[in-house]
Amino acid sequence: MKSRSVPVTAFQPGEGFLPDCQRLVKEQVIPYQYEILNDRLEGVEKSHALENFRIAAKKTAGNPVTEEFYGMVFQDSDVAKWLEAAAYSLTVQPDPELEKEIDGVVELLASAQQEDGYLNSYFTVKEPERRWTNLQEAHELYCAGHLMEAACAYYEATGKDGFLKVMEKNADCIYEQFMNHCPKGYSGHPEVELALMRLYRASGNSKYKELAQHFVDVRGEAPNYFMEEKAKRGWNVWGPTGNDAEDTDYTQSTLPVRQQKDAVGHAVRAVYLYTAMADLANETGDAGLKEACETLWKSITHRRMYVTGGIGSTVIGEAFTVDYDLPNATVYAETCASIGLMFFARRMLELEAKGEYADVMERALYNTVLAGMQLDGKRFFYVNPLEVVPGISGKAATQRHDLPQRPQWYACACCPPNVARVLSSIGSYAYSEGEEALFLHLYLGGTVKSAKGYSLSCETGYPHCGAVRYVFHGEQEAVLALRIPGWSRNTALTVNGEAVDLAAAVRDGYAMLNRQFHEGDVIELTLDMTPRKVFASSKIPADTGCAAVQRGPLVYCAEGVDNGGDILSLSLNRDGALREEDFDAGLLGGVVPVLADGWRTQQMEDLYTASRPGREKTEIRMVPYYTWGNRGLNQMRVWLPEA
């Protein structure tokens, strides 16, 4: 069954965990990031992203410019993602002052836009004569795509179309360039494809869908565009030699998209591309694209994904490697990659409602994506390791990228505003609607309005408790499709207290409630939150003989601060029990700790010895992975040896 995500304006948050995350973003994260984008915070990595646009606006107006562009070639995208997050947050809580700030940035973008619609501060300020000559490295289309997404978000949130008109003019410029002058070209970093699909829906202009389709279709055709481009362009963004044009996996251009079988190369680029492919498959009915998406989905989730929903296992190229290569201490698992996996999962759900897609979307959200931001919203992880040892993590040559604590910002700051925009718009991930049903993918407190006229209000303590209560508002025959998570062993569903036969009602992971609903009808879902051990395939070398702990959708980890400062000597008792403590509102923003029967191995003085070290029984205390690193520098492990 096909569907489309509900508009972000269709959901109004209530009380609970994810609504609290939305309020944190609104009240803390967005103002904090705006200050950084304006270079107003001392001791924080300089952004200069808004100042770059101010310089570009001066130059576009014909004024003399002495200032220089600062930052990454894709610095514009930080502004775009902040704008998108800020736009969505207005639907959570109206804010005239924030709306005024957004309007000011939109005016700045409009003043930086060139007569033909071109909009990019790097090339306007630094390399005006080199527009469109380095698609492999220069991120022009990537930045444009993020700005298009922001414009669509602001239009959806407020109805104002000024920003949308700016980006339609930009998209027209891109259309002219790549449909008429450079038809073989496409972006080295996919993003504009998925953005053009959003712009098409917001504007109603089908030529943006046509351009998205074109970019998808020409990618990977022989001869390889990036190799030909590099041979003649004579300049690079990244150092004397630039990125390797022959590493076609990195740029997702080894094969045409319908021939791709394995998720390879730069993980963020991959899932952004797959998101556009799935969206186009849904929009056009392209069976070849749908089949390719299904194949690539399996490649990721069956063979190349961490238990936390992290993807991209190596720092070299921020990339996928080969099947079952999932190291825990040297992992990359970029926050943006898991966000991209959520994008891909959402479009696959729209293409076909299957519980496995929502299960993965939820896994990525509650674990890697949330771990990418500190609980106060002011520090962020780019990389998300599953094992941390201070003194090695962040210091050893192979683990310099695996930081043991979150920095305040980055020179390459793609992840912080990405987390903000996802959490601000989480309602549109939680629900989708088609002709046949309203789908409930994620469980969070608040009210969703159906396009058919009725609404549902939800109360829940999820993900820390498994009770989810909906109240129907309206008088209507409707189909509600509630996801039954694959991890819930014992699930109960009732309508007005009467049990639903799940064996008969569940289809592809969704319980289908098809009936005449009345005002005040109560639907109650009870999920099994019993803590359980999770075991990895024996094909994953890093996890041999180990187990992880999961409760509901939350993967747990052991931190040194809860376990005498040393988790490296701990192992789970293979025959031992797992016990949950009561919800602790004062711990890490409110969590349910899990206790596991385990062993502590005696410390040895010698590096190696022929004598087996002794061990004693102990209790291992574990907390949700998304909370790790919030209590100072200490050890952390997700996968523990089992003995």
C-alpha positions as CSV (number, residue, x, y, z in Angstrom):
1,M,0.0,0.0,0.0
2,K,1.4,3.4,-1.0
3,S,1.2,6.5,1.1
4,R,2.8,9.9,1.6
5,S,4.2,11.4,4.8
6,V,1.7,13.7,6.4
7,P,2.6,17.4,6.2
8,V,4.6,18.7,9.1
9,T,1.7,21.0,9.9
10,A,-0.6,18.0,10.4
11,F,1.1,17.0,13.6
12,Q,1.0,19.0,16.9
13,P,3.3,17.6,19.6
14,G,1.9,16.8,23.0
15,E,3.8,15.4,26.0
16,G,6.5,12.8,26.0
17,F,10.0,12.0,24.9
18,L,10.1,13.0,21.3
19,P,8.0,16.1,21.9
20,D,10.5,17.1,24.6
21,C,13.2,16.6,22.0
22,Q,11.3,18.9,19.6
23,R,11.0,21.6,22.4
24,L,14.7,21.3,23.2
25,V,15.5,21.9,19.5
26,K,13.2,24.9,19.4
27,E,14.3,26.5,22.7
28,Q,18.0,25.6,22.8
29,V,19.4,24.1,19.6
30,I,18.1,26.5,17.0
31,P,19.2,29.7,18.9
32,Y,22.5,28.2,19.8
33,Q,23.2,27.2,16.1
34,Y,22.1,30.6,14.9
35,E,24.7,32.3,17.1
36,I,27.4,30.0,15.7
37,L,26.4,30.7,12.1
38,N,26.8,34.4,13.0
39,D,30.2,33.7,14.6
40,R,29.0,35.1,18.0
41,L,30.1,32.4,20.4
42,E,33.6,32.5,21.8
43,G,35.6,29.3,21.9
44,V,33.5,27.6,19.3
45,E,34.7,26.5,15.8
46,K,34.1,29.4,13.5
47,S,31.3,29.1,10.9
48,H,31.2,32.3,9.0
49,A,28.4,30.8,6.9
50,L,26.0,33.7,7.1
51,E,28.9,36.2,6.6
52,N,29.8,34.3,3.4
53,F,26.3,35.2,2.1
54,R,26.7,38.8,3.1
55,I,29.9,39.1,1.2
56,A,28.2,37.4,-1.8
57,A,25.3,39.8,-1.6
58,K,27.7,42.8,-1.8
59,K,29.4,41.3,-4.8
60,T,26.2,40.5,-6.5
61,A,25.1,44.1,-6.0
62,G,28.3,45.3,-7.7
63,N,29.9,46.7,-4.6
64,P,33.7,46.3,-4.0
65,V,34.6,43.3,-1.8
66,T,37.8,42.8,0.2
67,E,36.5,40.1,2.5
68,E,37.3,36.4,1.6
69,F,35.1,33.3,1.7
70,Y,35.7,31.2,4.8
71,G,35.0,27.5,5.4
72,M,34.2,24.5,3.4
73,V,33.0,24.6,-0.2
74,F,29.6,23.4,1.1
75,Q,29.3,26.0,4.0
76,D,26.0,27.2,2.5
77,S,24.4,23.9,3.5
78,D,24.8,24.7,7.2
79,V,22.6,27.7,6.8
80,A,20.1,25.7,4.7
81,K,19.6,23.0,7.3
82,W,19.3,25.6,10.1
83,L,16.6,27.3,8.1
84,E,14.8,24.0,7.6
85,A,14.9,23.2,11.3
86,A,13.8,26.7,12.2
87,A,10.9,26.5,9.8
88,Y,9.7,23.2,11.1
89,S,10.0,24.5,14.7
90,L,7.4,27.2,13.9
91,T,4.8,24.4,13.6
92,V,5.8,23.2,17.0
93,Q,5.4,26.6,18.6
94,P,4.8,29.9,16.8
95,D,7.6,32.4,17.3
96,P,7.4,35.8,15.7
97,E,11.0,36.7,16.6
98,L,12.4,33.5,15.0
99,E,10.2,34.0,12.0
100,K,11.7,37.5,11.6
101,E,15.2,36.0,11.8
102,I,14.3,33.5,9.1
103,D,12.8,36.2,6.9
104,G,16.1,38.2,7.3
105,V,18.2,35.2,6.2
106,V,15.8,34.7,3.2
107,E,16.2,38.3,2.2
108,L,20.0,37.9,2.4
109,L,19.8,34.8,0.2
110,A,17.7,36.7,-2.3
111,S,20.2,39.5,-2.4
112,A,23.1,37.1,-3.0
113,Q,21.3,35.4,-5.9
114,Q,22.6,36.3,-9.3
115,E,20.4,37.5,-12.2
116,D,20.2,34.1,-13.8
117,G,19.1,32.4,-10.6
118,Y,22.5,31.1,-9.6
119,L,23.0,31.0,-5.8
120,N,26.2,29.8,-4.1
121,S,28.4,31.9,-1.9
122,Y,31.6,30.0,-2.5
123,F,31.6,30.5,-6.3
124,T,30.1,34.0,-6.2
125,V,32.9,35.2,-3.8
126,K,35.9,33.0,-4.6
127,E,35.6,31.2,-8.0
128,P,33.0,33.0,-10.1
129,E,34.6,31.9,-13.4
130,R,34.5,28.2,-12.4
131,R,30.8,27.7,-11.9
132,W,29.7,24.1,-12.9
133,T,33.2,23.1,-13.8
134,N,33.9,20.7,-10.8
135,L,30.7,18.8,-10.1
136,Q,32.7,16.0,-8.6
137,E,34.1,18.0,-5.7
138,A,32.4,21.4,-5.4
139,H,29.0,20.6,-4.0
140,E,27.1,23.3,-5.9
141,L,24.1,21.0,-6.5
142,Y,24.3,19.7,-3.0
143,C,24.1,23.1,-1.5
144,A,21.3,24.1,-3.9
145,G,19.4,21.0,-2.9
146,H,19.5,21.8,0.8
147,L,18.3,25.3,0.2
148,M,15.4,23.9,-1.9
149,E,14.5,21.7,1.0
150,A,14.6,24.7,3.4
151,A,12.4,26.7,1.1
152,C,9.8,23.9,0.9
153,A,9.8,23.6,4.6
154,Y,9.3,27.3,5.2
155,Y,6.5,27.3,2.6
156,E,4.8,24.3,4.2
157,A,5.2,25.8,7.7
158,T,4.0,29.3,7.0
159,G,2.5,29.6,3.6
160,K,5.0,32.3,2.7
161,D,6.3,31.7,-0.9
162,G,9.2,34.3,-1.1
163,F,11.9,31.7,-0.3
164,L,10.2,29.2,-2.5
165,K,10.3,31.7,-5.4
166,V,14.1,32.2,-4.8
167,M,14.7,28.5,-5.1
168,E,12.4,28.0,-8.1
169,K,14.5,30.6,-9.8
170,N,17.6,28.7,-8.8
171,A,16.2,25.4,-9.9
172,D,15.3,27.0,-13.3
173,C,19.0,28.0,-13.6
174,I,20.0,24.5,-12.9
175,Y,17.5,23.1,-15.3
176,E,18.8,25.3,-18.1
177,Q,22.4,24.3,-17.3
178,F,21.9,20.5,-17.1
179,M,19.1,19.9,-19.5
180,N,20.4,22.1,-22.3
181,H,24.1,22.8,-21.8
182,C,25.6,19.9,-19.8
183,P,23.2,17.0,-20.0
184,K,25.8,14.4,-18.9
185,G,26.6,16.2,-15.7
186,Y,25.3,15.4,-12.2
187,S,26.3,16.0,-8.6
188,G,29.3,14.4,-6.9
189,H,27.3,14.5,-3.7
190,P,23.7,13.4,-4.3
191,E,21.1,15.6,-2.6
192,V,19.6,17.8,-5.2
193,E,17.6,14.9,-6.6
194,L,15.5,14.3,-3.5
195,A,15.2,18.1,-3.0
196,L,13.9,18.6,-6.6
197,M,11.1,16.1,-5.8
198,R,10.1,18.2,-2.8
199,L,10.3,21.4,-4.8
200,Y,8.1,19.7,-7.5
201,R,5.4,19.0,-5.0
202,A,5.6,22.4,-3.3
203,S,5.5,24.4,-6.5
204,G,3.5,22.1,-8.7
205,N,6.0,22.6,-11.5
206,S,6.6,19.2,-13.2
207,K,9.9,20.3,-14.7
208,Y,11.6,19.9,-11.3
209,K,10.5,16.2,-11.2
210,E,11.8,15.9,-14.8
211,L,15.2,17.3,-13.7
212,A,15.3,14.9,-10.7
213,Q,14.6,12.0,-13.0
214,H,17.3,13.2,-15.4
215,F,20.0,13.4,-12.6
216,V,19.1,9.9,-11.4
217,D,19.1,8.4,-14.9
218,V,22.4,9.8,-16.2
219,R,24.3,8.9,-13.0
220,G,26.9,6.2,-13.6
221,E,26.5,6.1,-17.4
222,A,29.7,5.4,-19.4
223,P,32.0,7.1,-20.0
224,N,32.2,8.3,-16.4
225,Y,31.4,12.0,-16.3
226,F,33.8,12.7,-13.3
227,M,36.8,11.2,-15.0
228,E,36.2,13.2,-18.1
229,E,35.6,16.4,-16.1
230,K,38.7,16.0,-14.1
231,A,40.8,15.5,-17.2
232,K,39.9,18.8,-18.6
233,R,39.0,21.1,-15.7
234,G,42.6,22.0,-14.5
235,W,41.7,22.8,-10.9
236,N,40.7,21.0,-7.6
237,V,38.9,21.9,-4.4
238,W,40.6,19.3,-2.2
239,G,44.4,19.8,-2.4
240,P,46.8,19.6,-5.3
241,T,45.4,16.4,-6.7
242,G,41.8,16.7,-5.6
243,N,39.5,13.7,-4.9
244,D,40.2,10.6,-6.9
245,A,37.9,10.7,-9.9
246,E,38.5,7.0,-10.4
247,D,37.0,6.1,-7.1
248,T,33.6,6.0,-8.6
249,D,32.1,4.1,-5.6
250,Y,32.7,7.2,-3.5
251,T,30.6,9.4,-5.9
252,Q,28.0,6.7,-6.4
253,S,28.8,6.6,-10.1
254,T,30.3,3.1,-10.8
255,L,27.1,1.9,-12.4
256,P,23.8,3.3,-13.5
257,V,21.5,3.3,-10.5
258,R,19.2,0.4,-11.7
259,Q,22.2,-1.8,-12.0
260,Q,23.6,-1.2,-8.5
261,K,23.4,-4.2,-6.1
262,D,25.5,-3.3,-3.1
263,A,25.6,-0.2,-0.9
264,V,29.1,1.2,-1.6
265,G,31.2,4.3,-1.2
266,H,30.4,7.4,0.9
267,A,27.4,6.4,3.1
268,V,25.6,9.7,3.2
269,R,25.8,10.2,-0.6
270,A,24.5,6.6,-1.0
271,V,21.4,7.0,1.2
272,Y,20.6,10.5,-0.1
273,L,20.6,9.0,-3.6
274,Y,18.5,6.0,-2.7
275,T,16.0,8.3,-1.1
276,A,15.5,10.1,-4.4
277,M,15.3,6.8,-6.2
278,A,12.6,5.5,-3.9
279,D,10.6,8.7,-4.2
280,L,10.8,8.7,-7.9
281,A,9.8,5.0,-8.0
282,N,6.7,5.9,-6.0
283,E,5.9,8.9,-8.1
284,T,6.4,7.3,-11.5
285,G,5.7,3.6,-11.0
286,D,9.2,2.8,-12.2
287,A,9.6,-0.9,-11.4
288,G,13.3,-1.0,-12.2
289,L,14.0,1.8,-9.6
290,K,11.8,0.1,-7.0
291,E,13.7,-3.2,-7.5
292,A,17.0,-1.4,-7.2
293,C,15.9,0.3,-4.0
294,E,14.8,-3.0,-2.5
295,T,18.1,-4.6,-3.4
296,L,20.1,-1.8,-1.9
297,W,18.0,-1.7,1.2
298,K,18.8,-5.3,1.8
299,S,22.5,-4.7,1.2
300,I,22.5,-2.1,4.0
301,T,20.2,-3.6,6.6
302,H,21.0,-7.2,6.2
303,R,24.8,-7.0,5.8
304,R,26.2,-3.5,6.4
305,M,24.3,-1.9,9.3
306,Y,25.2,-1.6,13.0
307,V,22.8,-2.7,15.7
308,T,22.5,1.1,16.5
309,G,21.3,1.9,13.0
310,G,24.7,3.3,12.2
311,I,26.0,2.9,8.6
312,G,29.4,3.5,7.0
313,S,32.0,1.5,8.8
314,T,35.2,3.2,7.8
315,V,36.7,6.6,8.1
316,I,38.4,6.1,4.7
317,G,35.9,7.8,2.5
318,E,33.2,7.9,5.3
319,A,32.1,4.7,3.6
320,F,30.6,1.3,3.4
321,T,33.2,-1.4,3.0
322,V,32.2,-5.0,2.5
323,D,29.6,-7.3,3.9
324,Y,29.8,-7.9,7.7
325,D,32.8,-5.5,8.2
326,L,31.4,-3.7,11.3
327,P,34.2,-2.9,13.7
328,N,33.1,-1.2,16.9
329,A,36.1,0.8,18.0
330,T,37.2,2.2,14.6
331,V,33.7,2.6,13.2
332,Y,32.6,5.8,11.4
333,A,28.8,5.7,11.5
334,E,28.3,9.4,10.7
335,T,25.3,10.9,12.3
336,C,24.2,12.3,8.9
337,A,24.4,8.7,7.4
338,S,21.8,7.5,9.9
339,I,19.7,10.5,9.2
340,G,19.9,9.6,5.5
341,L,18.9,6.1,6.4
342,M,15.8,7.5,8.0
343,F,15.1,9.4,4.8
344,F,15.5,6.3,2.7
345,A,13.3,4.3,5.1
346,R,10.5,6.9,5.0
347,R,10.4,6.8,1.2
348,M,10.5,3.0,1.2
349,L,7.5,3.1,3.6
350,E,5.7,5.4,1.2
351,L,6.4,3.1,-1.6
352,E,5.2,0.0,0.3
353,A,4.1,-0.1,3.9
354,K,6.3,-2.8,5.5
355,G,7.1,-2.9,9.2
356,E,10.8,-3.6,8.5
357,Y,11.3,-0.2,7.0
358,A,9.8,1.6,10.0
359,D,11.7,-0.7,12.4
360,V,15.0,0.4,10.8
361,M,13.9,4.1,10.8
362,E,13.1,3.8,14.5
363,R,16.4,2.0,15.2
364,A,18.4,4.8,13.5
365,L,16.4,7.5,15.2
366,Y,16.5,6.4,18.8
367,N,20.1,5.3,18.8
368,T,22.6,6.9,16.4
369,V,20.7,10.0,15.5
370,L,19.9,10.9,19.1
371,A,23.4,10.0,20.2
372,G,24.6,12.6,17.7
373,M,23.5,15.4,20.1
374,Q,24.3,15.9,23.7
375,L,21.3,16.0,26.1
376,D,21.6,19.8,26.4
377,G,21.6,20.3,22.6
378,K,24.9,22.1,22.6
379,R,27.5,19.5,21.7
380,F,27.5,17.0,18.8
381,F,29.0,13.8,17.5
382,Y,29.9,13.5,13.9
383,V,31.1,9.9,14.4
384,N,29.3,7.3,16.6
385,P,31.5,4.5,17.9
386,L,30.2,1.5,19.7
387,E,33.3,1.2,21.9
388,V,35.3,4.0,23.5
389,V,38.5,3.8,25.6
390,P,39.9,7.2,26.6
391,G,43.5,7.3,25.8
392,I,43.0,5.3,22.7
393,S,39.7,6.6,21.2
394,G,40.4,10.0,19.7
395,K,44.2,9.6,20.0
396,A,45.4,6.4,18.3
397,A,46.1,6.9,14.6
398,T,43.3,4.4,13.7
399,Q,40.8,6.1,16.0
400,R,41.4,9.8,15.9
401,H,37.9,10.2,14.4
402,D,36.2,8.3,17.3
403,L,36.0,11.0,19.8
404,P,35.2,10.1,23.5
405,Q,33.3,13.4,24.0
406,R,31.1,15.6,21.8
407,P,32.6,18.9,20.5
408,Q,30.6,22.1,20.4
409,W,30.9,22.4,16.6
410,Y,32.9,21.3,13.6
411,A,34.7,22.9,10.7
412,C,32.6,20.5,8.7
413,A,29.3,21.0,10.6
414,C,26.8,19.0,8.5
415,C,25.6,16.8,11.4
416,P,24.4,19.3,14.1
417,P,21.7,21.1,11.9
418,N,20.8,17.9,10.3
419,V,19.8,16.4,13.7
420,A,17.8,19.6,14.4
421,R,15.8,19.5,11.2
422,V,14.9,15.8,11.6
423,L,13.7,16.2,15.2
424,S,11.8,19.4,14.3
425,S,9.9,17.5,11.6
426,I,9.5,14.1,13.4
427,G,5.7,14.1,13.0
428,S,6.1,13.6,9.2
429,Y,8.2,10.5,9.9
430,A,5.7,9.2,12.4
431,Y,2.7,9.2,10.1
432,S,1.9,8.7,6.5
433,E,-1.4,8.5,4.7
434,G,-2.7,7.0,1.5
435,E,-6.0,6.2,-0.1
436,E,-6.4,3.0,2.0
437,A,-5.1,3.9,5.5
438,L,-3.4,6.3,8.0
439,F,-0.2,4.6,8.9
440,L,1.2,5.0,12.4
441,H,5.0,4.3,12.1
442,L,6.4,5.9,15.3
443,Y,4.8,6.4,18.6
444,L,4.9,9.8,20.2
445,G,2.6,12.1,22.2
446,G,0.6,14.6,20.2
447,T,-2.2,14.9,17.7
448,V,-2.2,14.1,14.0
449,K,-4.9,15.3,11.6
450,S,-5.9,13.1,8.7
451,A,-6.6,14.5,5.3
452,K,-9.9,12.8,5.5
453,G,-11.1,15.0,8.3
454,Y,-10.6,13.0,11.5
455,S,-7.8,13.3,14.0
456,L,-6.0,11.1,16.5
457,S,-4.5,12.2,19.8
458,C,-1.8,10.1,21.5
459,E,-0.5,9.7,25.0
460,T,2.6,7.6,25.7
461,G,5.8,7.3,27.7
462,Y,7.4,5.6,24.8
463,P,10.3,4.7,24.3
464,H,10.8,4.2,28.0
465,C,7.4,2.4,28.5
466,G,5.4,0.3,26.0
467,A,1.9,1.7,26.6
468,V,0.5,3.8,23.7
469,R,-3.0,5.2,23.9
470,Y,-4.9,6.9,21.0
471,V,-8.2,8.7,21.1
472,F,-10.2,9.0,17.9
473,H,-11.8,12.4,17.2
474,G,-14.5,12.4,14.6
475,E,-17.3,10.1,13.2
476,Q,-16.0,8.2,10.3
477,E,-15.2,4.9,8.7
478,A,-11.4,4.7,8.6
479,V,-8.5,2.3,8.4
480,L,-5.7,2.8,11.0
481,A,-2.5,0.9,10.5
482,L,-0.5,0.6,13.6
483,R,3.1,-0.7,13.4
484,I,3.8,-3.8,15.5
485,P,7.6,-3.6,16.0
486,G,9.6,-6.7,15.1
487,W,11.2,-6.6,18.6
488,S,8.0,-6.8,20.5
489,R,7.5,-10.5,21.5
490,N,4.2,-10.1,23.2
491,T,1.9,-7.3,21.9
492,A,-1.6,-6.5,22.9
493,L,-4.0,-4.2,21.0
494,T,-7.5,-3.2,22.1
495,V,-10.3,-0.9,20.9
496,N,-12.5,0.4,23.6
497,G,-11.2,-2.4,25.8
498,E,-12.0,-5.2,23.4
499,A,-9.0,-7.2,22.3
500,V,-8.0,-7.3,18.7
501,D,-6.9,-10.6,17.2
502,L,-3.4,-9.6,16.0
503,A,-2.9,-12.9,14.2
504,A,-5.8,-11.9,11.9
505,A,-5.2,-8.1,11.9
506,V,-1.4,-7.9,11.2
507,R,-0.3,-7.5,7.6
508,D,3.4,-6.7,6.7
509,G,4.1,-5.6,10.3
510,Y,1.0,-3.4,10.6
511,A,-2.2,-4.1,12.6
512,M,-5.0,-3.0,10.3
513,L,-8.1,-1.5,12.1
514,N,-10.8,-1.2,9.6
515,R,-14.1,0.0,11.1
516,Q,-16.5,2.8,11.8
517,F,-14.9,5.0,14.4
518,H,-16.7,7.3,16.8
519,E,-15.7,10.3,18.8
520,G,-13.8,9.2,21.8
521,D,-13.0,5.7,20.7
522,V,-9.8,4.5,22.5
523,I,-7.1,2.4,20.8
524,E,-4.5,1.0,23.2
525,L,-1.3,-0.7,22.1
526,T,0.9,-2.4,24.6
527,L,4.4,-3.4,23.5
528,D,6.7,-5.8,25.2
529,M,9.6,-3.8,26.7
530,T,11.3,-6.7,28.4
531,P,15.1,-6.3,28.2
532,R,16.7,-8.9,25.9
533,K,20.1,-9.9,24.6
534,V,20.8,-9.4,20.9
535,F,23.3,-11.5,19.1
536,A,25.2,-10.7,15.9
537,S,25.7,-12.9,12.9
538,S,28.7,-15.2,13.3
539,K,29.9,-13.5,10.0
540,I,30.7,-10.3,11.9
541,P,34.2,-10.8,13.3
542,A,34.0,-7.9,15.7
543,D,31.0,-9.3,17.6
544,T,32.0,-13.0,17.9
545,G,31.2,-14.3,21.4
546,C,29.5,-11.0,22.3
547,A,26.0,-9.8,23.1
548,A,24.3,-6.5,23.1
549,V,21.3,-5.5,25.3
550,Q,18.1,-3.9,23.9
551,R,15.0,-2.7,25.6
552,G,12.2,-1.7,23.3
553,P,13.8,0.3,20.4
554,L,16.7,1.4,22.6
555,V,20.1,-0.3,22.3
556,Y,21.9,-0.1,25.7
557,C,25.6,0.4,26.6
558,A,27.8,0.0,29.6
559,E,29.7,3.1,30.7
560,G,32.6,3.3,33.2
561,V,30.8,5.8,35.4
562,D,28.2,3.2,36.3
563,N,30.7,0.3,36.6
564,G,33.6,1.2,38.8
565,G,35.4,3.1,36.0
566,D,36.3,-0.1,34.1
567,I,34.1,-1.9,31.6
568,L,36.9,-3.7,29.7
569,S,37.1,-6.4,32.4
570,L,33.3,-7.0,32.2
571,S,31.5,-9.8,30.5
572,L,27.8,-10.9,30.5
573,N,26.9,-14.1,32.2
574,R,25.6,-16.2,29.4
575,D,23.1,-17.9,31.8
576,G,22.4,-14.7,33.7
577,A,19.3,-12.5,33.8
578,L,18.5,-9.0,32.7
579,R,16.5,-6.8,35.1
580,E,15.2,-3.3,34.5
581,E,15.2,-0.7,37.2
582,D,12.4,1.8,37.7
583,F,12.3,4.8,35.5
584,D,14.8,7.4,36.9
585,A,13.6,10.9,36.0
586,G,16.8,12.4,37.4
587,L,19.2,10.3,35.4
588,L,20.3,11.4,31.9
589,G,17.0,13.2,31.3
590,G,15.0,10.3,32.4
591,V,15.9,6.6,31.6
592,V,15.2,3.1,32.6
593,P,18.6,1.5,33.6
594,V,19.1,-2.2,32.9
595,L,21.0,-4.5,35.2
596,A,22.7,-7.6,33.8
597,D,24.3,-10.6,35.6
598,G,27.9,-10.6,34.7
599,W,31.6,-11.3,35.5
600,R,34.5,-9.1,36.3
601,T,37.9,-10.5,35.3
602,Q,40.9,-9.9,37.5
603,Q,43.3,-7.2,36.3
604,M,46.7,-8.6,35.2
605,E,50.0,-6.7,35.7
606,D,51.8,-8.4,32.8
607,L,50.9,-7.7,29.2
608,Y,50.5,-11.5,28.7
609,T,50.5,-14.4,31.0
610,A,50.1,-18.2,30.9
611,S,47.8,-18.1,34.0
612,R,44.1,-17.7,33.5
613,P,43.0,-14.6,35.4
614,G,40.4,-15.1,38.1
615,R,36.9,-13.6,37.9
616,E,34.1,-12.8,40.2
617,K,30.3,-12.3,39.8
618,T,29.2,-8.7,39.4
619,E,26.2,-6.7,38.3
620,I,26.6,-4.6,35.1
621,R,24.6,-1.4,34.9
622,M,23.6,-0.3,31.5
623,V,21.9,2.9,30.1
624,P,20.5,3.7,26.6
625,Y,23.2,4.2,24.0
626,Y,21.8,7.6,23.0
627,T,22.7,9.0,26.4
628,W,26.4,8.0,26.5
629,G,29.1,10.6,26.9
630,N,26.9,13.0,28.9
631,R,28.7,12.4,32.3
632,G,32.3,13.2,31.5
633,L,35.2,11.2,30.0
634,N,34.8,7.4,30.5
635,Q,34.8,4.1,28.8
636,M,31.8,2.8,26.9
637,R,30.8,-0.5,25.2
638,V,27.7,-1.7,23.4
639,W,28.9,-5.3,22.6
640,L,30.0,-7.1,25.7
641,P,31.7,-10.5,25.8
642,E,29.5,-13.3,27.0
643,A,30.9,-16.0,29.2
